[in-house]
């Protein structure tokens, strides 16, 4: 897994509007297998269902990957599944 620097903006506006969001709402270093999964992981950890803009940079590169309008959908199967310690199995 690679380490990524992830920044998330909840809203994004053009330069003509007041209150241009120069600084992201959430920033963190995340370990994931891809840049997009790093964004989704940080969104889930931050309890965000939607971000207007996301930027990701791997530790070992100068390349910045950007995403717009990212939505995090809940997986109904995983949410309804019992936790492993709640399952009854053969002991």
N, C-alpha and C positions, 0 to 999 in steps of 0.2 A: 504494500500500500504506500501511496505517496502522501506527503503533507502539503496542504494547500492553505493559502491565505485567502479567506473569503470575506467579502463585504456585501451587505444587503441594504438596499434602499426600499423603504415602504412606499414612497412616492417619488416621482421624478417629474420635473417640469422643464420647460424650455427657458432660455435665457431672457425671454420677454416678460415672464411673470415674476412677481415679487416673492421672495423667500426661496430662492434657488437652493436646492439641497446639496450643498458642497460636500457635506459629511454623511457617511452612511449611518443607518440606524443601528446596525449590528455588524461587528467585525470579530473574527476569531480565526484561529488556526485549526484546521480540521484534517483528520486522516481519513482518506477515502481512496477508492480505486479509479475514480475519474473526477474531472472538475464538476460535472453536473451533479453527480452523487454527493459531492462535498457541499454544494449549494442546498440540495434537498435535506441533507443531514443537519445542517445549521438551521434551516427553516424549521424542521421538526423540533430541534432542541430549543429553539427560541419561541416556539408556539406560534409560528407565522404560517398562515394558509396561502398568502399571496405576497409577492414582492414585485415592485415595479421594475427594479433593475438589480442585477447581481454581477459582481466581478470576482474572478478567481485567478490566482497566480500560484503556480507550483513553486516549491522551495528552490528547485534546481534550474529554473528558467526565468527569463524576463518576459515571456509571453503572457499576456493577460487575456483570458477568455471572458467574454461578456454575454449575459443573457438578459432578455427583457420579458416582462410579464410572466413570471414563473408562478405556477399554481401547484400547491401540494395537496393531493387528494388522499383521503384516508382510505385504507384498505379495509373494507368491512369484514372480510374473512379473518384477518389478523386481529382486528379489534374485538371480535366476538369469540375468538379462541381462548380457552382457559390458559392460565400460566402453567409452565411445566410442573411446578410443585403442586398444582391443583389437580393434575391428572392422576387417575388411579391406575397403577400398572402392577405387574407381577413383581413381588419383592423377593 
